[in-house]
Amino acid sequence: MVGRGDRWDHRAMSGALPDAPQRPGSQEPRDEARAPRVGDGRGRAWPRRLLRTDRQIAAALSILGALVIMAVLGPTLWRHSPTATYLADSLAAPSTAHPMGTDSNGRDIFARFIRGAGISISAGATVVFVGALLGGALGLVAGLARGIVDSVAMRVMDALLAFPALILAMAITIGLGVGIVSACAGLVLSTIPWYARLIRSEVLRVSQLPFIEAARAVGAAPGRIARRHVVPHVMPTLLVQAAGAFGYSIVALAALGFIGVGAQIPTPEWGAMITDGLPYTLTGQWWISVCPGLGLMLLVVAANLLADRVRDVLDPRGGYAR
């Protein structure tokens, strides 16, 4: 018993009691190690670690970055016009004045190379963006609506897939009129079925998952389910497909320019430049077609390497996920 003169020492008694469990959300001890969270700086450091450890993605990004910087800053730093002709300097070999030589009309190949990089990158990115946007939206609507909408949309896509993509793009380009804009439109229409069929299959798969069924059971609206649950789960698949299609779009644009239905001379597009320099390759003026060919090869290889790594990073079963 506690005497009348004794005082109740709450601090002493509290030290004898066992530690009370912490409430959820209470502050953790500072000396305990915590796992990295999404908002922590350690969670944001993985892209830097990836660039340091993965030489393939570092090389691909370096090549793409160098070509993009050259396409953006090159016309300002290199004052030669890509379309101005100087017949006195025609078929000049590479030199300090013309690092990549000149063509049959005296046009500076390096200036045309710089402008061609901008045309190829911007046109390829436009084809990929518009094709992924239209094809992804069509596949999403078909997968969610099903029924007659799904049947009609997919039969149209099957009809387009019956033709080789490049042949279909060529036919559409000729129908619309030769030129770089018509070539981009033809490639967009020929790549829409790729995205539509892929996204439709992903939507059908995701729609059967238990959490989607639970959202329907609690009365969630179809639009909310599509926006909050379906679209985030199909976006990685769409990004992987778009990354892989970027290299194809650049090659296809160059191919259409090479056969004469894409960009037209004097537009400094790499495919048209290769065609323009072919007659002079056997006579010793190799730089007219070799220089744009090397640029096209570097751009496509870097785009494909980056696409492979994007697929590995976004694959939940890959090594990056672990």
Backbone bond lengths (Angstrom), bond angles and torsions (degrees), N, CA, C in turn:
res aa  C-N    CA-C-N  psi(-1)  N-CA   C-N-CA  omega(-1)  CA-C   N-CA-C  phi
1 M - - - 1.458 - - 1.521 110.56 -
2 V 1.294 114.44 156.12 1.446 120.85 179.97 1.505 108.26 -100.04
3 G 1.311 115.73 126.99 1.437 119.99 -177.79 1.503 112.53 -70.17
4 R 1.427 112.84 169.03 1.454 116.96 -178.05 1.507 110.98 -66.52
5 G 1.327 117.26 -34.05 1.456 119.48 -177.75 1.520 114.08 -83.35
6 D 1.325 113.95 -14.49 1.469 116.40 179.72 1.506 111.00 -77.69
7 R 1.302 114.76 151.14 1.474 120.51 178.62 1.529 109.49 -111.05
8 W 1.300 113.14 147.20 1.473 120.44 178.89 1.528 109.10 -79.09
9 D 1.312 115.11 114.81 1.464 120.24 -178.85 1.533 108.35 -95.05
10 H 1.328 113.96 98.43 1.460 117.69 -178.03 1.515 112.42 -64.52
11 R 1.356 116.66 -34.33 1.453 118.87 -178.16 1.523 111.11 -68.48
12 A 1.329 117.31 -39.14 1.461 120.73 178.68 1.516 110.61 -66.76
13 M 1.336 115.07 -43.89 1.459 118.52 -179.73 1.523 112.08 -66.04
14 S 1.331 115.33 -37.37 1.460 117.57 -180.00 1.527 111.17 -66.31
15 G 1.350 117.93 -28.91 1.449 119.77 177.44 1.510 111.95 -70.06
16 A 1.339 118.39 -26.08 1.451 121.20 179.72 1.502 112.81 -81.09
17 L 1.348 116.99 -20.57 1.453 120.49 -178.49 1.517 110.36 -78.33
18 P 1.338 118.52 152.16 1.470 120.24 176.78 1.516 110.72 -67.92
19 D 1.333 115.02 155.20 1.461 120.28 -178.81 1.516 109.55 -64.85
20 A 1.324 115.09 131.11 1.466 120.08 177.97 1.517 109.50 -76.74
21 P 1.337 117.61 142.38 1.480 119.22 179.05 1.512 111.00 -65.04
22 Q 1.339 115.67 144.43 1.457 120.39 -179.84 1.512 110.47 -73.53
23 R 1.317 115.01 144.19 1.458 120.56 176.15 1.517 109.64 -75.56
24 P 1.326 116.07 150.68 1.473 118.25 176.41 1.518 110.35 -59.13
25 G 1.324 116.09 134.28 1.458 120.67 179.70 1.503 113.82 91.32
26 S 1.372 117.54 -6.98 1.453 118.77 178.84 1.514 110.18 -72.09
27 Q 1.329 116.50 159.29 1.448 122.02 -176.09 1.524 110.14 -70.98
28 E 1.329 116.00 132.92 1.460 121.07 179.39 1.527 109.65 -81.28
29 P 1.328 117.04 157.29 1.473 118.77 175.78 1.520 110.72 -60.95
30 R 1.308 114.97 144.88 1.449 120.27 -174.68 1.529 112.40 -72.21
31 D 1.353 116.49 -25.70 1.448 117.93 -175.16 1.525 112.75 -85.68
32 E 1.343 119.12 -1.69 1.439 121.45 179.48 1.513 109.66 -86.81
33 A 1.316 116.00 141.61 1.469 121.00 178.59 1.519 109.18 -77.31
34 R 1.279 115.93 134.12 1.454 121.45 179.42 1.522 109.64 -111.05
35 A 1.332 115.36 149.34 1.462 120.59 175.51 1.515 108.95 -75.24
36 P 1.327 117.65 148.34 1.470 119.89 179.78 1.507 111.27 -64.22
37 R 1.310 116.04 138.18 1.459 122.66 179.47 1.514 109.57 -110.19
38 V 1.334 114.65 171.72 1.453 119.86 -176.91 1.513 110.84 -62.48
39 G 1.317 117.66 -37.27 1.453 120.20 -177.12 1.507 114.92 -83.41
40 D 1.354 116.83 -8.53 1.445 119.33 -178.61 1.517 111.29 -74.23
41 G 1.333 115.89 159.18 1.450 120.23 175.31 1.519 112.35 -65.61
42 R 1.381 115.26 -30.53 1.454 117.83 178.41 1.517 111.27 -66.40
43 G 1.324 118.74 -31.18 1.453 120.72 178.13 1.515 112.86 -71.96
44 R 1.342 116.47 -22.20 1.464 119.68 179.88 1.522 112.32 -93.38
45 A 1.317 117.92 -0.34 1.460 120.86 -175.66 1.517 113.16 -88.29
46 W 1.357 118.04 -6.24 1.466 118.06 -175.16 1.519 113.68 -66.61
47 P 1.358 122.53 -31.11 1.472 117.30 176.40 1.528 112.65 -63.23
48 R 1.346 118.05 -36.94 1.463 120.10 178.32 1.520 111.07 -66.79
49 R 1.346 116.44 -40.71 1.465 118.92 177.31 1.518 110.80 -63.86
50 L 1.341 116.25 -37.58 1.458 120.03 -179.92 1.517 111.34 -64.49
51 L 1.338 117.33 -41.21 1.460 120.51 179.32 1.526 111.66 -68.40
52 R 1.342 116.62 -32.99 1.458 118.85 -179.58 1.527 111.99 -75.21
53 T 1.309 117.95 -34.45 1.458 121.01 -173.83 1.525 113.32 -94.24
54 D 1.316 118.42 -25.55 1.466 121.47 -176.02 1.524 108.60 -104.17
55 R 1.326 116.50 103.10 1.460 120.12 -178.88 1.520 112.23 -70.41
56 Q 1.319 116.67 -28.98 1.463 119.65 -177.97 1.519 111.19 -66.31
57 I 1.325 117.30 -47.77 1.457 119.15 -179.61 1.523 110.47 -71.39
58 A 1.338 117.91 -31.33 1.465 120.20 177.06 1.526 110.64 -66.10
59 A 1.336 116.95 -42.01 1.463 119.94 178.88 1.521 111.33 -66.63
60 A 1.336 116.72 -42.58 1.472 119.89 179.74 1.521 111.34 -62.49
61 L 1.331 117.06 -44.62 1.463 119.98 179.70 1.526 111.12 -67.70
62 S 1.328 117.41 -33.59 1.462 119.72 178.34 1.523 111.19 -65.55
63 I 1.342 116.82 -44.17 1.464 119.91 179.38 1.517 110.96 -65.79
64 L 1.320 116.85 -46.36 1.464 119.59 179.53 1.520 111.26 -63.50
65 G 1.338 116.31 -41.48 1.462 119.29 179.09 1.516 112.22 -63.88
66 A 1.343 116.96 -40.47 1.468 120.07 178.93 1.527 111.36 -64.83
67 L 1.332 116.92 -41.22 1.466 119.82 179.09 1.524 111.59 -67.70
68 V 1.330 117.15 -39.15 1.466 120.02 178.58 1.520 110.68 -66.00
69 I 1.331 117.14 -44.91 1.473 120.23 178.76 1.524 110.54 -62.27
70 M 1.326 116.72 -41.15 1.459 119.94 178.15 1.523 111.32 -63.73
71 A 1.339 116.81 -40.47 1.465 119.83 179.88 1.522 111.98 -67.31
72 V 1.341 116.67 -32.75 1.469 120.05 -177.58 1.527 111.48 -82.44
73 L 1.337 116.90 -47.09 1.462 120.49 -174.09 1.525 113.14 -95.09
74 G 1.332 117.40 -18.00 1.459 120.09 -175.60 1.522 114.81 -58.71
75 P 1.341 119.11 -48.47 1.471 118.79 179.92 1.522 113.42 -59.51
76 T 1.335 117.29 -27.52 1.463 119.58 178.57 1.526 111.82 -79.72
77 L 1.330 116.79 -37.86 1.464 120.62 -176.64 1.524 112.35 -83.27
78 W 1.327 117.51 -32.85 1.469 121.01 -179.66 1.522 108.19 -103.74
79 R 1.315 117.06 110.29 1.461 122.41 -168.08 1.522 114.16 -80.56
80 H 1.302 119.07 -9.22 1.459 120.12 -178.95 1.533 110.19 -67.27
81 S 1.310 116.35 140.69 1.462 121.31 177.81 1.528 109.60 -81.05
82 P 1.327 118.47 137.23 1.472 119.83 179.54 1.526 113.52 -75.93
83 T 1.331 118.18 -11.77 1.468 120.76 -177.50 1.527 113.44 -116.87
84 A 1.330 118.25 -10.90 1.466 120.52 -179.69 1.527 110.34 -70.44
85 T 1.326 116.52 135.55 1.466 121.93 -178.08 1.523 110.65 -104.23
86 Y 1.338 115.73 139.78 1.464 123.89 176.24 1.531 106.62 -136.10
87 L 1.324 116.15 92.03 1.457 120.71 -173.92 1.520 112.57 -62.37
88 A 1.318 117.60 -25.71 1.466 119.69 178.65 1.523 111.58 -67.37
89 D 1.346 117.42 -24.25 1.465 121.34 -179.12 1.524 111.99 -105.49
90 S 1.307 118.95 19.49 1.462 120.50 -176.10 1.526 111.28 -66.84
91 L 1.341 114.85 141.96 1.463 123.96 177.12 1.531 112.77 57.39
92 A 1.330 115.46 34.35 1.461 120.05 177.54 1.526 109.75 -76.95
93 A 1.321 117.57 139.07 1.461 122.40 179.41 1.530 110.06 -71.39
94 P 1.330 117.26 161.25 1.472 119.81 177.44 1.518 111.92 -56.58
95 S 1.334 116.03 135.43 1.463 122.86 -178.43 1.509 108.00 -151.90
96 T 1.323 116.48 -176.77 1.458 119.96 177.90 1.529 111.62 -66.82
97 A 1.329 117.12 -33.87 1.464 119.79 178.42 1.515 111.47 -73.34
98 H 1.330 116.51 -35.02 1.470 122.02 179.37 1.528 107.57 -132.47
99 P 1.337 118.89 91.21 1.474 121.13 -173.32 1.522 113.96 -58.28
100 M 1.335 118.15 -28.37 1.459 121.13 178.24 1.529 111.95 -113.80
101 G 1.315 117.79 15.45 1.447 121.18 178.70 1.517 112.62 78.92
102 T 1.325 115.04 -168.30 1.468 121.39 177.95 1.522 108.65 -130.87
103 D 1.354 115.46 165.08 1.464 120.06 -179.83 1.529 109.74 -96.35
104 S 1.327 115.64 -165.86 1.462 120.11 -175.38 1.515 113.36 -67.36
105 N 1.316 117.76 -19.92 1.460 121.84 178.48 1.527 112.74 -102.81
106 G 1.319 117.29 8.95 1.458 120.27 179.31 1.513 114.10 80.43
107 R 1.319 118.65 10.48 1.469 120.31 178.75 1.522 109.71 -76.03
108 D 1.318 116.13 141.07 1.456 122.02 -177.58 1.531 109.36 -72.38
109 I 1.342 116.86 120.65 1.465 121.23 -177.06 1.524 111.28 -68.23
110 F 1.331 117.11 -35.80 1.463 119.32 -178.94 1.529 110.90 -65.75
111 A 1.337 117.24 -41.01 1.464 119.76 176.40 1.527 111.05 -63.81
112 R 1.319 117.00 -39.15 1.452 120.46 177.75 1.534 111.51 -70.31
113 F 1.329 116.26 -34.42 1.470 120.61 176.43 1.528 110.58 -62.54
114 I 1.329 116.18 -44.53 1.469 120.25 179.72 1.524 110.60 -62.49
115 R 1.325 116.59 -48.11 1.466 119.44 -179.87 1.531 110.72 -66.54
116 G 1.323 117.62 -35.02 1.463 120.16 177.47 1.516 112.96 -65.46
117 A 1.346 117.30 -33.78 1.461 119.82 175.91 1.523 110.80 -62.37
118 G 1.329 116.54 -43.04 1.464 119.24 178.07 1.517 112.41 -64.23
119 I 1.341 116.37 -40.23 1.466 119.59 179.95 1.528 110.67 -65.96
120 S 1.324 117.59 -45.34 1.463 120.60 -177.84 1.522 111.64 -65.25
121 I 1.331 117.91 -44.97 1.461 120.69 -177.67 1.525 110.67 -68.12
122 S 1.331 117.22 -46.75 1.471 119.30 -178.40 1.521 111.75 -67.56
123 A 1.334 117.65 -41.68 1.462 119.59 179.40 1.518 111.01 -67.01
124 G 1.342 117.85 -42.16 1.459 119.99 177.59 1.513 112.60 -63.16
125 A 1.337 117.06 -42.38 1.464 120.14 178.09 1.523 111.08 -65.00
126 T 1.331 117.83 -37.58 1.470 120.73 178.44 1.520 111.16 -64.67
127 V 1.325 116.31 -43.97 1.468 120.11 179.08 1.524 110.47 -61.11
128 V 1.326 117.39 -44.31 1.457 121.13 -178.69 1.531 110.73 -66.16
129 F 1.330 117.05 -45.04 1.467 120.23 -176.61 1.529 111.38 -65.22
130 V 1.328 116.88 -49.36 1.461 119.60 -177.95 1.528 110.66 -67.29
131 G 1.323 117.61 -42.56 1.459 120.04 178.78 1.520 112.59 -62.76
132 A 1.353 117.04 -43.59 1.464 120.28 178.60 1.524 111.23 -66.45
133 L 1.331 117.24 -37.80 1.457 120.22 -179.42 1.532 111.17 -66.29
134 L 1.336 116.81 -50.04 1.459 120.02 -178.22 1.528 111.73 -70.83
135 G 1.322 116.65 -45.82 1.453 119.13 -179.97 1.520 112.96 -66.70
136 G 1.338 116.65 -40.57 1.460 119.28 177.30 1.514 112.47 -64.17
137 A 1.337 117.03 -41.44 1.469 119.76 178.38 1.527 110.96 -64.61
138 L 1.332 117.01 -41.54 1.462 120.19 178.85 1.522 111.40 -64.23
139 G 1.327 117.41 -43.84 1.459 120.19 178.05 1.511 112.69 -65.09
140 L 1.333 117.56 -36.46 1.464 121.10 178.26 1.524 111.08 -65.60
141 V 1.329 116.20 -45.58 1.469 119.66 180.00 1.526 110.56 -65.02
142 A 1.329 117.51 -43.42 1.463 120.33 -179.23 1.522 111.16 -64.60
143 G 1.344 117.69 -40.58 1.453 119.91 -179.36 1.514 113.24 -69.63
144 L 1.328 117.55 -33.12 1.458 120.57 -179.89 1.529 112.61 -83.09
145 A 1.335 116.91 -38.48 1.470 120.18 -177.04 1.519 111.88 -77.69
146 R 1.333 116.46 -42.60 1.458 122.59 -177.49 1.532 109.71 58.24
147 G 1.331 116.85 -159.42 1.455 119.49 177.08 1.512 113.23 62.91
148 I 1.317 115.40 -142.22 1.458 121.98 -176.12 1.516 111.50 -67.25
149 V 1.336 117.32 -34.67 1.468 120.24 179.54 1.522 110.15 -63.07
150 D 1.314 116.18 -45.58 1.465 120.67 179.28 1.526 110.79 -63.57
151 S 1.313 117.81 -43.92 1.468 121.12 -177.31 1.524 111.63 -63.98
152 V 1.320 117.42 -46.29 1.461 120.16 -178.38 1.520 111.08 -66.70
153 A 1.332 116.88 -45.63 1.466 120.09 -178.19 1.521 111.27 -62.09
154 M 1.327 117.83 -43.55 1.458 120.04 -177.49 1.521 112.51 -72.72
155 R 1.336 117.94 -30.43 1.473 118.56 176.17 1.528 110.17 -67.72
156 V 1.316 117.46 -36.32 1.466 120.01 176.01 1.522 110.26 -65.97
157 M 1.329 117.50 -41.55 1.454 120.60 177.72 1.526 111.45 -64.32
158 D 1.332 117.13 -38.76 1.460 120.16 177.47 1.525 111.29 -63.23
159 A 1.330 116.50 -38.01 1.465 119.97 178.30 1.531 110.89 -64.50
160 L 1.327 117.75 -39.04 1.466 120.57 177.98 1.522 111.61 -70.45
161 L 1.338 116.85 -35.73 1.458 120.27 179.81 1.523 112.45 -72.34
162 A 1.328 117.52 -13.41 1.459 120.20 178.54 1.531 111.80 -68.38
163 F 1.329 117.26 -20.12 1.464 121.64 179.44 1.530 109.30 -101.53
164 P 1.324 118.37 143.40 1.477 119.64 171.46 1.525 110.63 -57.54
165 A 1.330 115.77 140.55 1.463 120.16 -172.16 1.523 111.95 -59.57
166 L 1.343 117.10 -43.48 1.456 119.35 -177.47 1.532 111.76 -69.36
167 I 1.335 117.21 -37.99 1.467 120.14 177.12 1.524 110.65 -65.24
168 L 1.339 116.19 -41.37 1.469 119.10 177.88 1.523 111.07 -64.27
169 A 1.329 117.05 -43.12 1.465 120.19 177.94 1.521 111.26 -63.02
170 M 1.324 117.15 -38.08 1.462 120.67 178.08 1.530 110.90 -64.17
171 A 1.336 116.50 -44.23 1.464 119.62 -179.68 1.527 111.37 -64.10
172 I 1.331 117.04 -41.41 1.463 120.27 179.59 1.526 110.10 -66.79
173 T 1.334 116.85 -39.86 1.468 120.36 179.89 1.519 111.00 -63.74
174 I 1.326 117.38 -43.51 1.470 120.35 178.53 1.517 110.56 -65.18
175 G 1.334 117.09 -38.38 1.460 119.88 178.66 1.520 113.17 -65.55
176 L 1.329 116.33 -36.39 1.465 120.09 -179.62 1.524 112.62 -83.93
177 G 1.323 117.17 -17.68 1.469 120.44 -175.59 1.509 110.52 109.05
178 V 1.334 117.01 130.70 1.462 120.59 -174.04 1.530 110.05 -62.12
179 G 1.321 114.84 148.84 1.457 121.23 -179.62 1.519 110.09 149.13
180 I 1.305 116.67 165.69 1.458 121.70 -176.84 1.518 111.30 -68.00
181 V 1.339 118.13 -35.82 1.465 120.77 179.49 1.520 110.62 -68.08
182 S 1.329 116.75 -43.81 1.458 120.01 177.89 1.526 111.31 -64.44
183 A 1.335 117.15 -37.11 1.458 120.18 177.61 1.532 111.03 -63.67
184 C 1.331 117.20 -41.35 1.466 120.36 177.50 1.525 110.90 -63.85
185 A 1.343 116.95 -41.93 1.460 120.00 178.46 1.525 111.21 -63.67
186 G 1.330 117.40 -41.29 1.456 120.03 178.26 1.517 112.31 -63.67
187 L 1.328 117.47 -40.35 1.464 120.25 178.99 1.527 111.32 -69.34
188 V 1.321 117.92 -36.29 1.464 120.26 176.99 1.520 110.28 -61.32
189 L 1.328 117.27 -48.50 1.468 120.72 -178.79 1.524 111.89 -65.53
190 S 1.327 117.43 -31.02 1.462 119.50 -179.67 1.528 112.94 -79.94
191 T 1.339 118.69 -19.90 1.464 121.05 179.99 1.522 113.69 -99.12
192 I 1.319 118.38 -11.82 1.468 120.69 179.01 1.524 111.80 -56.56
193 P 1.344 120.62 -43.53 1.474 118.97 179.75 1.518 114.12 -59.50
194 W 1.336 118.65 -30.97 1.458 119.95 178.65 1.522 110.79 -59.33
195 Y 1.319 115.75 -50.66 1.463 120.07 -178.54 1.526 111.30 -69.15
196 A 1.324 117.72 -40.68 1.465 120.71 -175.96 1.522 111.08 -62.93
197 R 1.319 118.02 -47.60 1.456 120.49 -178.98 1.530 111.34 -65.88
198 L 1.325 116.67 -40.88 1.463 120.40 -178.21 1.525 111.53 -66.85
199 I 1.325 116.90 -47.70 1.466 120.02 -177.70 1.523 110.83 -68.65
200 R 1.325 118.25 -36.09 1.473 120.12 176.60 1.521 110.80 -59.89
201 S 1.328 117.26 -45.39 1.465 119.38 179.62 1.523 111.62 -64.37
202 E 1.336 117.74 -37.62 1.456 120.47 177.57 1.526 111.75 -67.34
203 V 1.328 116.43 -38.92 1.472 119.72 178.62 1.528 110.23 -64.41
204 L 1.322 117.36 -42.39 1.466 120.11 177.93 1.522 111.48 -63.10
205 R 1.319 117.19 -37.10 1.458 119.78 178.75 1.521 111.65 -69.31
206 V 1.339 116.48 -46.90 1.463 120.35 -178.05 1.527 110.83 -66.29
207 S 1.326 117.80 -33.50 1.464 120.68 -177.48 1.527 112.71 -65.00
208 Q 1.329 117.80 -19.44 1.457 121.02 179.82 1.526 113.61 -93.19
209 L 1.325 117.69 0.68 1.457 120.34 -178.76 1.527 111.05 -73.90
210 P 1.341 117.89 153.69 1.479 120.13 -174.14 1.526 113.98 -60.81
211 F 1.321 118.98 -37.08 1.469 118.56 -176.46 1.533 111.29 -69.80
212 I 1.351 117.67 -26.67 1.460 119.12 174.57 1.519 110.06 -71.32
213 E 1.331 116.74 -41.03 1.462 120.09 176.90 1.524 110.66 -63.39
214 A 1.330 117.24 -37.18 1.467 119.92 177.79 1.523 111.08 -66.49
215 A 1.339 117.68 -38.83 1.465 120.09 177.69 1.522 111.10 -64.30
216 R 1.328 116.84 -38.74 1.468 118.93 176.57 1.526 110.88 -66.64
217 A 1.341 116.32 -36.88 1.469 119.68 -176.92 1.519 112.06 -66.28
218 V 1.341 117.46 -32.57 1.469 119.41 -179.67 1.522 112.00 -86.43
219 G 1.337 117.50 2.82 1.461 120.79 174.52 1.499 116.25 91.47
220 A 1.352 118.72 19.87 1.464 120.58 178.36 1.525 110.02 -66.92
221 A 1.317 116.52 140.98 1.460 121.46 -179.32 1.530 110.02 -68.73
222 P 1.338 117.69 149.38 1.472 119.61 179.41 1.523 113.35 -58.13
223 G 1.341 117.02 -37.83 1.456 119.05 178.12 1.514 112.40 -64.09
224 R 1.314 116.74 -39.62 1.466 120.13 178.91 1.526 110.78 -67.26
225 I 1.331 116.81 -40.46 1.468 120.16 178.39 1.531 110.18 -62.01
226 A 1.325 116.01 -43.89 1.463 119.36 -179.79 1.525 111.42 -64.57
227 R 1.339 116.41 -42.03 1.468 120.20 -175.33 1.523 112.04 -75.07
228 R 1.326 117.65 -40.27 1.450 121.09 -172.99 1.527 113.90 -91.54
229 H 1.318 117.91 -24.09 1.458 119.87 -172.21 1.528 113.63 -122.64
230 V 1.333 117.60 -45.87 1.462 119.69 -173.20 1.527 110.80 -76.07
231 V 1.339 116.75 -51.83 1.469 120.34 -175.66 1.533 112.31 -59.27
232 P 1.337 120.92 -46.34 1.480 118.35 178.77 1.524 113.54 -60.64
233 H 1.322 118.31 -27.82 1.455 120.08 -177.89 1.530 112.62 -83.14
234 V 1.320 118.68 -21.22 1.466 120.25 179.42 1.532 111.92 -98.51
235 M 1.325 117.78 -11.05 1.454 120.11 -178.84 1.530 113.65 -62.25
236 P 1.353 120.11 -42.74 1.478 117.70 177.36 1.521 113.08 -58.07
237 T 1.316 117.88 -39.55 1.466 120.65 177.68 1.516 110.88 -63.26
238 L 1.324 117.23 -41.53 1.463 120.70 178.75 1.523 111.33 -65.06
239 L 1.327 117.59 -39.56 1.460 120.70 179.84 1.521 111.66 -66.43
240 V 1.325 117.19 -39.81 1.462 120.08 178.22 1.527 110.41 -64.05
241 Q 1.333 116.88 -43.64 1.461 120.09 179.02 1.529 111.12 -63.98
242 A 1.331 117.42 -41.14 1.465 120.82 179.46 1.523 111.25 -66.13
243 A 1.332 117.44 -39.67 1.463 120.06 178.62 1.523 111.15 -63.88
244 G 1.328 116.49 -39.71 1.454 119.02 177.82 1.513 113.43 -70.05
245 A 1.340 116.92 -30.50 1.468 120.62 -178.57 1.519 112.63 -79.17
246 F 1.341 118.69 -13.64 1.460 120.13 -178.12 1.531 111.13 -64.97
247 G 1.332 116.95 -46.57 1.457 119.53 178.34 1.520 112.36 -63.11
248 Y 1.352 116.17 -39.82 1.464 118.92 177.80 1.525 111.42 -63.01
249 S 1.316 117.45 -40.21 1.465 120.75 -178.62 1.522 111.29 -62.67
250 I 1.330 117.01 -39.96 1.465 120.25 179.46 1.529 110.44 -65.55
251 V 1.346 116.21 -44.90 1.464 119.74 179.51 1.522 110.53 -64.98
252 A 1.330 117.50 -41.42 1.465 120.74 -179.15 1.522 111.42 -65.23
253 L 1.333 117.50 -39.74 1.463 119.92 176.54 1.526 111.15 -63.59
254 A 1.322 116.29 -41.02 1.459 119.21 177.24 1.528 111.02 -66.13
255 A 1.338 117.32 -36.66 1.457 120.32 178.86 1.523 111.39 -66.43
256 L 1.329 116.83 -41.09 1.463 119.08 177.64 1.527 111.11 -65.99
257 G 1.335 116.81 -37.15 1.455 118.87 174.95 1.517 112.15 -69.17
258 F 1.339 117.01 -32.52 1.461 120.87 -178.89 1.533 111.38 -66.76
259 I 1.354 116.82 -39.16 1.470 119.31 -178.59 1.524 112.15 -86.93
260 G 1.340 117.19 -1.81 1.452 119.57 171.78 1.509 116.54 96.89
261 V 1.336 119.01 7.48 1.462 119.98 179.16 1.524 111.93 -107.64
262 G 1.335 117.09 -3.83 1.461 120.41 178.20 1.511 110.84 -97.15
263 A 1.330 115.60 -127.97 1.461 120.23 178.48 1.526 110.16 -63.06
264 Q 1.310 116.24 141.07 1.455 122.10 -176.96 1.530 110.24 -108.35
265 I 1.331 114.96 147.24 1.465 121.39 174.28 1.530 108.17 -61.56
266 P 1.340 119.44 135.73 1.474 128.56 11.54 1.525 115.28 -94.99
267 T 1.343 119.76 21.32 1.466 120.32 178.07 1.526 109.43 -61.15
268 P 1.329 118.61 125.66 1.475 120.46 -175.45 1.528 111.98 -80.52
269 E 1.332 115.37 68.14 1.468 120.42 175.19 1.519 108.17 -102.00
270 W 1.341 117.10 141.88 1.453 120.60 -169.74 1.523 112.74 -60.67
271 G 1.332 118.83 -41.58 1.454 120.24 179.08 1.516 112.60 -63.08
272 A 1.322 116.63 -43.26 1.465 120.01 177.55 1.525 111.32 -67.18
273 M 1.343 117.47 -33.85 1.468 120.45 177.41 1.526 111.18 -66.01
274 I 1.328 117.23 -38.33 1.468 119.93 177.81 1.525 110.27 -63.79
275 T 1.344 116.24 -43.28 1.465 119.48 178.10 1.526 111.48 -62.54
276 D 1.319 116.44 -40.50 1.461 120.40 -178.75 1.531 112.16 -65.48
277 G 1.338 117.17 -29.72 1.466 119.41 -176.71 1.508 115.17 -94.15
278 L 1.345 117.95 -7.87 1.460 119.44 -177.98 1.532 113.44 -59.68
279 P 1.343 120.92 -43.28 1.477 118.84 -178.83 1.523 113.66 -61.80
280 Y 1.343 117.91 -21.85 1.463 120.64 -175.86 1.527 112.28 -98.17
281 T 1.342 117.13 -3.47 1.456 118.84 -178.07 1.523 111.59 -66.08
282 L 1.334 117.02 -41.47 1.462 120.88 -178.73 1.521 113.10 -72.93
283 T 1.322 117.78 -16.97 1.465 120.32 179.45 1.526 112.55 -96.30
284 G 1.327 117.14 5.65 1.460 120.19 173.85 1.513 115.26 107.00
285 Q 1.324 119.28 -11.39 1.470 120.88 179.48 1.537 109.54 -90.55
286 W 1.326 116.01 66.15 1.464 122.47 -173.77 1.518 113.50 -69.93
287 W 1.331 118.13 -26.05 1.465 121.95 -172.32 1.526 112.46 -66.93
288 I 1.312 119.16 -20.22 1.466 120.49 -176.21 1.528 110.75 -66.48
289 S 1.319 117.40 -38.90 1.462 120.79 -179.00 1.527 113.20 -105.98
290 V 1.331 118.45 -25.85 1.460 120.54 -177.97 1.528 111.36 -70.47
291 C 1.316 118.25 -41.37 1.478 120.60 -177.80 1.533 112.27 -61.81
292 P 1.333 120.67 -51.50 1.469 118.51 175.65 1.527 112.88 -65.57
293 G 1.345 117.47 -29.66 1.461 119.32 176.23 1.517 112.34 -64.97
294 L 1.330 117.15 -41.14 1.461 120.21 176.89 1.531 111.43 -65.28
295 G 1.324 117.33 -41.06 1.462 119.89 176.94 1.517 112.04 -61.53
296 L 1.335 116.51 -42.42 1.467 120.68 177.86 1.521 110.97 -63.18
297 M 1.331 117.60 -41.43 1.455 120.72 179.55 1.530 111.38 -63.94
298 L 1.336 117.30 -45.41 1.460 120.22 179.98 1.521 111.39 -62.31
299 L 1.325 117.49 -43.08 1.454 121.06 -178.12 1.521 111.40 -64.70
300 V 1.324 117.50 -43.86 1.463 120.48 -177.64 1.524 111.28 -70.52
301 V 1.335 117.27 -41.26 1.465 120.05 178.30 1.523 110.67 -62.64
302 A 1.334 117.59 -44.57 1.466 120.24 178.99 1.518 111.14 -63.89
303 A 1.332 117.77 -40.31 1.465 120.67 178.66 1.519 111.46 -64.26
304 N 1.326 117.80 -40.07 1.464 120.35 179.88 1.527 111.74 -70.83
305 L 1.330 117.36 -38.49 1.461 119.50 175.89 1.518 111.43 -62.40
306 L 1.321 116.57 -42.49 1.458 120.07 178.87 1.523 110.79 -66.50
307 A 1.335 117.64 -37.29 1.463 120.57 178.38 1.527 111.26 -63.55
308 D 1.336 117.00 -39.68 1.464 119.77 177.54 1.521 111.55 -62.91
309 R 1.329 116.65 -40.41 1.455 118.82 179.84 1.529 111.85 -72.53
310 V 1.318 117.99 -34.10 1.474 120.03 175.30 1.521 110.00 -61.51
311 R 1.330 116.64 -41.47 1.459 119.95 177.29 1.523 111.12 -61.90
312 D 1.351 117.93 -42.57 1.461 120.88 -179.66 1.525 111.59 -66.33
313 V 1.335 116.86 -39.15 1.468 120.01 -177.96 1.518 110.78 -69.07
314 L 1.328 117.65 -40.06 1.462 120.83 -176.77 1.516 113.42 -84.89
315 D 1.328 118.39 -6.41 1.457 121.40 179.02 1.525 109.08 -81.40
316 P 1.350 119.19 116.14 1.475 119.64 -178.26 1.525 113.20 -66.76
317 R 1.338 117.72 -16.66 1.457 120.14 179.61 1.510 112.68 -94.36
318 G 1.346 117.49 -1.94 1.455 120.91 -177.12 1.511 112.64 -82.46
319 G 1.324 114.82 177.78 1.455 120.22 -177.37 1.517 112.53 -69.72
320 Y 1.350 118.61 -28.93 1.455 119.86 -179.48 1.522 111.68 -67.68
321 A 1.338 117.48 -30.42 1.460 120.10 179.64 1.513 111.86 -69.44
322 R 1.340 116.02 -25.68 1.457 119.90 -179.86 1.521 111.25 -91.17
